[in-house]
Amino acid sequence: MAEDPSICRALMSCLNSHIAVVDASGTVLAVNDAWVRFAQQNGAPLYAAIGEGANYLDVCRRAAEICETAAHALSGLDLVISGRQREFSLEYACHSPDVERWFDMCATHWPVDGGAVITHTDITDRVLARNKLQDSEQHYRAMIENEVDVVTILDASGDIQFESPAIKRILGYAPDQLVGNNVFQYVHPADLSAVKQAFAEVLLSQEPSRPLEFRFRHALGGYRVLESIARNLLANPGVRGVIVNSRDITERREAEAALRKQEIALKRSHQRLRALSGRLLDTEDRERRRLSRELHDDLNQTLAVLAVDIGTLRTGLASVPLRHIDGELHALQKRVVQVSENVRNLAYQLHPSILDDLGLAIALRSYCEEFSRREGIEVEFTHRNLDRRVSPEVASCLYRVTQEALRNLAKHSGARHAFVSVVGKGRYIHLTVRDTGVGFLSESAMTRRGLGLTSMAERSHLLNGTFRVTSAPQKGTTVEVRVPREAHSR
């Protein structure tokens, strides 16, 4: 081999790796101190088997019968020793009962006399560090893959370097569909300027950005609202990018918008109710004044005249012939009947007792007939599946809505025919009042609806019912109310 074996041995012993030199037959010609220490640490029989004079290939052949790694090593050593391959390396585990160790075996062909130089280097620290890094990578990969938010890594130009799997669930893209593309091409045009400005600020800072909301295009079209926080880690050798965490807040923003609409609608409803309360109080005052006039100017004066006439008749009984007395009494009777009718009409306006006595269907039919006689408008009334024992609240609501709808019809529609229908359907009762008159724009009417429409709507809503008016110019008007059979007032 070398001219001075002692020099070669001294050089070999200075190295930490376990080194052995074998000839073309596999016989061990020389080993260094590290090889000897390794053999002694693992027991004398091992050293006897692989020390100077032992055949290293025979050791490998016996081990190959029970160990696949040894078989692989034997194959590589054979190629190197025979000169068919210059070098062969293999990483393997060699654990003792109390310590886990890993080694890197390297065999290099010895070109002078044939054979090979075999080294075994302890790489335990390196393997443990590598395994720890792999475990850490697997841990963080699992966190990213199962993260609810989208994790994106961008370069300094905004090109996408990485997308987490959550992008598929949230925005419909497979990660590789976005990698390599510029992120700004997916941002809604109206939000693009703000997003670019925020990204430029991130590039100038090492601190996490403020949350930014913007719209990002979905793979199926349309946009989703994202809330993102970014951090500049371009200088970090393990990242070399800007990490962006994005959360889909579309449903939250839609719910907030719906809530704001409800709040606005509720505020408007409260305003309408306050206005309605004022108008109802004014209407009540006017109605009280009307009833007062009715009682004072009509009933009170009529009764006073009756009292005077009765007194005059009583005074003149002795001088008035009997035939004249009979005529006077008949006239008094007619006037008393008229007073009774006026009192009945007043009472009917305050509350129709027919509702309590005969039920909703008969009360509505009676009112429609009376309305037709008074207004000269033909009203066709029908009812179906209507239980006579409708609750007083429901009966009163439907009766008053019919009254108001027909009064509006007579006042505004110009129609000569009307149709009133009350139908029981399951748990609900449906009332429809329809005419063939001039109609109106129902949208504008519901926006600026008067006391009549408002009172009908409020009566329906108080019973957890629904109220709808549909109309169009020259196409008539339809009022529809649906209320539960059993009243559950709000």
Residue pairs with C-beta under 8 A, 6 or more apart in sequence:
1 8
1 21
1 29
1 110
1 112
1 113
2 8
5 30
8 30
9 30
9 32
12 19
12 30
12 31
12 32
13 32
13 33
13 34
15 32
15 34
16 34
16 121
16 122
17 32
17 34
17 119
17 120
17 121
17 122
18 31
18 32
18 34
18 35
18 38
18 119
18 120
18 121
19 31
19 32
19 34
19 35
19 117
19 118
19 119
20 28
20 30
20 31
20 32
20 35
20 50
20 56
20 117
20 118
21 28
21 29
21 30
21 31
21 110
21 115
21 116
21 117
21 118
22 28
22 29
22 56
22 57
22 81
22 115
22 116
22 118
23 29
23 113
23 114
23 115
24 81
24 82
24 113
24 114
24 115
25 55
25 57
26 55
26 56
26 57
26 58
26 77
26 81
26 115
27 53
27 54
27 55
27 56
28 50
28 51
28 52
28 53
28 54
28 55
28 56
29 52
29 115
30 52
31 51
31 52
35 120
36 47
36 51
38 120
39 46
39 47
39 50
39 51
40 47
42 96
48 54
49 59
50 56
50 59
56 77
56 118
57 74
57 77
57 78
57 81
60 70
60 73
60 74
60 77
61 74
63 70
63 74
64 70
64 71
64 73
64 74
69 90
69 92
72 90
73 90
73 92
73 105
76 85
76 88
76 89
76 90
76 107
77 88
77 107
77 116
77 118
79 85
79 88
80 86
80 87
80 88
80 107
80 108
80 109
80 116
81 107
81 109
81 114
81 115
81 116
83 109
83 111
83 114
85 109
86 108
86 109
87 106
87 107
87 108
87 109
88 106
88 107
89 104
89 105
89 106
89 107
90 104
90 105
91 102
91 103
91 104
91 105
91 123
91 127
92 102
92 103
92 105
93 100
93 101
93 102
93 103
94 101
94 102
94 103
95 101
100 124
101 122
101 124
102 122
102 123
102 124
102 126
102 127
103 120
103 121
103 122
103 123
104 120
104 121
104 123
105 118
105 119
105 120
106 118
106 119
106 121
107 116
107 117
107 118
107 119
108 116
108 117
109 115
109 116
110 116
110 117
144 151
144 164
144 165
145 164
145 165
145 166
147 164
147 166
148 166
148 247
149 166
149 245
149 246
149 247
150 163
150 164
150 166
150 167
150 170
150 171
150 226
150 244
150 245
150 246
150 247
150 248
151 162
151 163
151 164
151 166
151 243
151 244
151 245
152 160
152 162
152 163
152 164
152 167
152 183
152 243
152 244
152 246
153 160
153 161
153 162
153 239
153 241
153 242
153 243
153 244
154 160
154 161
154 183
154 199
154 241
154 242
154 244
155 161
155 234
155 240
155 241
155 242
156 203
156 234
156 242
157 182
158 182
158 183
158 184
158 199
159 180
159 181
159 182
159 183
160 178
160 179
160 180
160 181
160 182
160 183
161 179
161 241
162 175
162 179
162 241
163 173
163 175
163 176
163 178
163 179
164 175
165 175
167 173
167 174
167 175
167 178
168 174
168 175
170 224
170 248
171 216
171 217
171 218
171 219
171 224
171 248
172 218
172 219
172 220
173 219
177 219
178 186
184 192
184 195
184 196
186 216
186 217
187 195
187 214
187 215
187 216
187 217
188 214
188 215
188 216
188 217
188 223
190 215
191 214
191 215
194 212
194 214
195 212
195 214
198 209
198 210
198 212
198 230
199 230
199 242
201 209
202 209
202 230
202 231
202 232
202 242
203 232
203 234
203 242
205 232
206 231
206 232
207 231
208 229
208 230
208 231
209 228
209 229
209 230
209 231
210 229
211 227
211 228
211 229
212 227
212 228
212 229
212 230
213 225
213 226
213 227
213 228
213 249
213 253
214 225
214 226
214 228
215 223
215 224
215 225
215 226
216 223
216 224
216 225
216 226
216 246
217 223
218 224
224 248
224 250
225 248
225 249
225 250
225 253
226 246
226 247
226 248
226 249
227 246
227 247
227 249
228 244
228 245
228 246
228 247
229 244
229 245
230 242
230 243
230 244
230 245
231 242
231 243
232 242
233 239
233 240
233 241
233 242
233 243
234 240
234 241
234 242
272 454
273 458
276 451
276 454
276 455
276 458
279 451
279 454
280 451
280 455
283 451
291 346
294 342
294 346
295 346
298 342
299 339
299 342
299 343
302 335
302 338
302 339
302 342
303 339
305 335
306 332
306 335
306 336
306 339
309 328
309 332
310 332
313 320
313 325
313 328
313 329
313 332
317 325
320 328
347 353
348 354
352 363
352 367
352 399
354 362
354 363
354 366
355 363
355 392
355 395
355 396
355 399
356 392
359 388
359 389
359 390
359 395
360 386
360 388
360 390
360 394
360 395
360 398
360 399
360 422
361 383
361 386
361 388
361 422
363 395
363 399
364 381
364 383
364 398
364 399
364 402
364 420
364 422
365 381
365 383
367 399
367 402
367 403
367 406
368 379
368 381
368 402
368 406
368 420
369 379
371 377
371 379
371 406
371 410
372 378
372 379
375 410
376 416
377 409
377 410
377 415
377 416
377 417
377 418
378 416
378 417
378 418
379 406
379 417
379 418
379 419
379 420
380 417
380 418
380 419
380 420
381 420
381 421
382 419
382 420
382 421
382 422
383 421
383 422
383 423
384 422
384 423
384 424
385 423
385 424
385 425
386 422
386 423
386 424
386 429
387 424
387 485
390 398
390 429
390 485
391 485
391 486
391 487
393 463
393 487
393 489
394 429
394 463
394 483
394 484
394 485
394 486
394 487
397 459
397 460
397 462
397 463
397 465
397 481
397 483
398 422
398 429
398 431
398 481
398 483
400 455
400 456
400 459
401 431
401 433
401 456
401 459
401 460
401 479
401 481
402 420
402 431
402 433
404 452
404 455
404 456
405 433
405 456
405 479
406 418
406 420
406 433
407 452
408 452
408 453
409 415
409 418
409 433
409 435
409 437
409 477
412 437
412 438
412 440
413 435
413 437
413 438
413 439
413 476
413 477
414 437
414 438
415 435
415 436
415 437
415 438
415 476
416 436
417 435
417 436
418 433
418 434
418 435
418 436
419 432
419 433
419 434
419 435
420 431
420 432
420 433
421 430
421 431
421 432
421 434
422 429
422 430
422 431
422 432
423 429
423 430
423 432
424 430
424 485
427 484
427 485
427 486
428 465
428 482
428 483
428 484
428 485
429 482
429 483
429 484
429 485
430 480
430 481
430 482
431 479
431 480
431 481
431 482
431 483
432 478
432 479
432 480
432 481
433 478
433 479
434 476
434 477
434 478
434 479
435 476
435 477
436 476
437 476
437 477
438 473
438 474
439 471
439 472
439 473
439 474
439 475
439 476
439 477
440 471
440 472
440 473
440 477
441 471
441 472
441 473
442 469
442 470
442 471
442 472
442 477
445 453
445 469
445 471
446 453
446 469
449 457
453 469
456 467
456 479
456 481
457 467
460 466
460 467
460 481
460 482
460 483
461 467
461 490
462 489
462 490
463 483
463 484
463 487
463 488
463 489
463 490
464 483
464 484
464 488
464 489
464 490
465 481
465 482
465 483
465 484
466 480
466 481
466 482
466 483
467 479
467 480
467 481
468 479
468 480
468 481
469 477
469 478
469 479
469 480
470 477
470 478
470 480
471 477
471 478
